[in-house]
Amino acid sequence: MDLLSVLSVAIRGALGPEAAIYALAAIGLNIHFGYTGLLNFGQVGFMLVGAYGTAISVLSFGFPLWAGVLVGMACAVVLALILGVPTLRLRGDYLAIATIAAAEVLRYVYRSSFAEPVTGGVFGLVQFAGGFYDLNPFTGPLELGPLRFGERALWLMTVAWTATFLAAGLVWLLVHSPWGRVLRAVREDEEAARSLGKNVFAYKMQALVLGGVLGALAGALLAINSQAITPDAFIPIITFYLWTIMILGGASRVLGPILGSVVFWFLLTFLDAFLRSAMAAGWIPGSLLVPSDIGAVRFAAVGLGLMLLMMFRPAGLIGNRKELRLDVR
């Protein structure tokens, strides 16, 4: 088995565009949970409306891609208002139920036959980001020893990681402002914040909108990356990938989602490449595992990893255990 090849695949996964996109979505989730205490189990729903808002704007209305991305982010604002108005005045678990249900409802609406003329139904939409790749300044691949990134991946990596670090910088500025201090107060004790004259509902809504917009931007970049989107690409497991990333890096830490995404994708791609290489080398017999089972093993590994994190390291790699003592009433 070529261990160097396995490690190079894992490093490419840790630095690739998917890692940046998931880090960006996890930053939005961190605003919801890490800084405000909102239990959002439907971040993938914001990614879905961001992706489809972008693609539909370009294909159906002829918008330029940058305008389509703005439309996708506006769709996230609308979704946040629809979810937040009836639930944010209630206990935190109502928001959790509403968000996970809304994400699944949206997925089935977008894949339905009556929406097919606009959304493409179960077949989705393709070839809507050509203008993005036409701007690609890279004319050839980047090779760093065993690592190799194609020019298309390199261009998207540049844009996605830039957007991710800009989002992290924005979050740093916000959480160190009076607005961010109020968010922490809301997270730790809503009643105390309310007794000081703070409009808790308004702050929660602002956090829900901001985190949802970052999720929508991540969804738009995910769509641009593949140049093809289907509703079934936005399944609930993606939200729990994001939760794993956020907890792994450290909730309520600005760089926590970025670190968590890099480590998460390194481990996930390492496991995939290692299992495939071990099977090819005959280390794992076909009677025990076949290539089609590797996806299920990866899902099981993510679930096991999340359980172990919550049991032994709930604060994550750079988090603070005290930050998880939340009031989500």
N, C-alpha and C positions, 0 to 999 in steps of 0.2 A: 504494500500500500504506500502511495506517495503522500507522506504527511505534509510535505512542503506545499503540494498542490492543494490539499485540504485547507491548510492555513491561509493560503493566498485567496481562496474562494471566500473564506470567513472574513478576511480583512476587507475584501471588496464589498461584501455584504454590509459590514459595519460602517463603511465610508460612502456607500452608494446612495443614489437618490431616494430609495425607499426609506433608508434610515433617517435621512433629513426630513422627508415628508411626515413620517410617523412622529419624529421629534416635534415638528411644528404642531401637529394635532394634539400631542400630549402636553405641549405648553398651554394650549387652550383648555384642556382638561385640568391642568394644574391650577389655572385661574379659578375654575369652578370649584374644585375640591380642595386643593392645597391651600388656597388663600381665602376662600369664601365659605367652604364647608358644604357646597352644593353637591348632592349625589346625582351626578349625570351618568346614566348608564346607556345613553344613546348618542354619544359623540359621533358615531358613524353616520347618524342621520344628518348632522351638519355637513359632514364630508360629502354625503350623497347629494344634497341640494347644491353644494358648491360645485361639484363635478358636473352635474346635469345642467345647472344654471349656465355654466360656461359653455358646454357643448351645444345646448339648444340655442343659445344666443348667437353662436357662430353659424350653425348649420341652418337654423330655421329663420333667423332674422338678419343674417348677414353682418352681424356686429364684428368688429375687429376683436382679436383674442383678448387684449387687455380690457376692453369693455365687457366682454363675456365674463372675465374673472370678477369684475366689479358687480355684475349682475348676480353671480353666484354668491358673493359675500352679502349682497342685499337680501337674497333669499334666506340666508342664515339669520339675518336680523329679524325678518318676518317670522321665521320658525321659532326663534327665541322668544319673541313676544307672545306668540300663540301658546307656547308651552309655559312661559313664566307667569303670565297674568293670572291664570286660574290656580296655579300650584305654589307659587313662591310665598304666599301668605300662610300656607299650611305647613305641616311637618315635612322634614326632608325626604322621607320615604315616598311621599306622593310625587315629588319631582322625579325620583328614581323610576317609579312605575310609569309615569307619563313619558319620560324620555325614551326608555327602552321600547315602549309600545309605539310611540310615534315613529321611531326609526324603522320598525318592522312594517307599520302601516304604509309609510312612504315607499319602502322597497316594493311592496305588493302593488301599490298604486302605479309606480313607474314601470312595473313589468306587466301591467294589465293590458288587455287587448284594446280597451277604449282609449288608452293613452299611447298606443303604438305609433300612430302617425307622427307624434311629436318626440316621444322618448325612444322609439324603436322597440318597445316591448322587451321581451326576453332576449332579443338579439342585440339590443343596445345601439350605441352610436359610435361611428368610427371616423377617422381622418378629419379632425377639426382643428388640429394644432400645427398645421404646416407652416403658418406664419412664424410661429415660435422658433422652429428649427431652421427657417430661412435666415434668421438673425444669428445663427451659430457662428461665433468667431473662431472656433477650433477647426482646423483643417485636417487634423490627423489624430490618431490615438495617443494617449499618454502611457508610457511604459516605465515602471519603476521596479526593476528587477523582475520578480515573478508576477507583479501586479500589472494589469493592463486595463485601461478604461477607454472605451470607444469615444469618438468625438461627440456623439449624441448624448451618451450618458454623462460625459464630462461637462457639457453645456448645462444639462438639467441639474447635475450636482452643484455647479456653481450658483445657479439661480436658487435652488432649493436650500442649500446651506446658508446662502446670503439672507434669504427670507427668514430662515430659522433663527439666525443670530440677531437679525434686526428685531424679530419678535421678542427674543430673550432680552435684548436691550430695552425695548419698550416696557416689558414687564418689570424689569429692574427699576426703571424710572418711576413707574406707577406705584409699585409696592413700597418704595421709599418716599412717597409723597403722602400728604394728609389723606388722600383717597385710599391709598393702600393700607394705611393704619386703621382706617375705619373698617375696611374689609376684614382685617385680622380681628378686630373687635367683634364684628358680626359673627365670624367663624367661632370665636371662643365663647361668646355669651351674647346672644341676640338681645335678651332683655336688658342687659347692662347698656348695650349700645343704644337701644331705644330710649332708655331712661335719660340718656344724655342728649336727647333731642335729635338723634340721627334717624333718617328715613331708611329703615332696614330694607324694606321692599325695593326701594329705588336702587340701593347699592347692589342688592342681589341681582336685580334685573340688568344693571349695567355690566356686572361680571358675567352673567349668562350670555349677554349679547357679545361681549368682547371675546370670550372663549369660543363661542360658536362661530364668530367671524374667522378666527384663526383656524378652526376646524374646516370651515368651508374653503379657505385658501389652500389648506393641505389637500382637500378633496380635488380642487381644480388642478393642482400640481400632479396629483396621482393620475388624473385623467390625461393630462398632457404627457406624462411619462409613457403611458401605454398606447396613447392615440386610439384607445378603444375602451368604452365603459359599458357595463351591463349592471342592472340592479342587483343581481346576485353576487356581484363583487363587493357589495357593502353589507355584509352579514354581521350579526351581533358579535361574533368572535373578534372582529377588529377592535371594537370598543374595549374588550377585555385585554387585547394586546396592548392598547394604550394605557389601561390601568396598570398592567404589569410593568410597562416602561416607566410610568410615572413613579410607582412605588419602588421599583428597582433603583432608579436614580436618586429619589428622595423627594417626597411631596413638600411643597412650599419652599423649594429651592430653585432659584432661577435657572441654574445649569443642570438641575436634576433630570428633567426630561431628555436633554441632549445626551448626557452621560448614559442614562438608562437606555435610550434608543441605540446608541453605539454598542453597548454591551449586549443588549437583547438580540440585535441582528447578527452580531458576531457569534453568539452562542447558537442561535437558530440555524444560521447557514453552516456553521461548523458541524452541528449535529447532522444536518442533511447530507453534507459532503462526506462526512466520516462514515455514515451508514452506507451510502452508495459505494464508497471506495472499499469498505470492509466486505460488502456483499460481492463486489467484483473480484476481490482477492480471495474469496472463499472463506473468510473468517466467520461469516454469518451464513449458515446453511439456508437454502431456499425453503426448507420445511418449517423454518422458524420465522422468516421474514421475506417478503417479496417487495420489489420496488414500489408497487402501488400502495403498500402499507406505510411508507415513510411519512406521507402527509399526516396520517392519523397519529403516528408516533410523535411528530412535531407538535400537534395539538395537545396530546397528552403531556408532553414535556412542559409546555407553557402552563397548563393547569397545575401540574405538580410544582413547577417553579413558583407560581403565585401563592400556592398553599404554604410552601416552605418559607417564602419571604414574609408572609403574614405571621408565621409562627416564630421565626428566629431573627428576622431582621425587618420588622415592620417600618422602620424609619428609612430603609434603603441605604445606598452606599454613602451618601453625603447628607442624609436627612437628620432631623432632630426628633427624637421620640416624643418630645413634648408637643410638637406641631400636630400630632395625630389626635390629640385630646380635643375633639371637636364637639360643638353643640350644633347638632343638625335637626333640632326640633322645628 
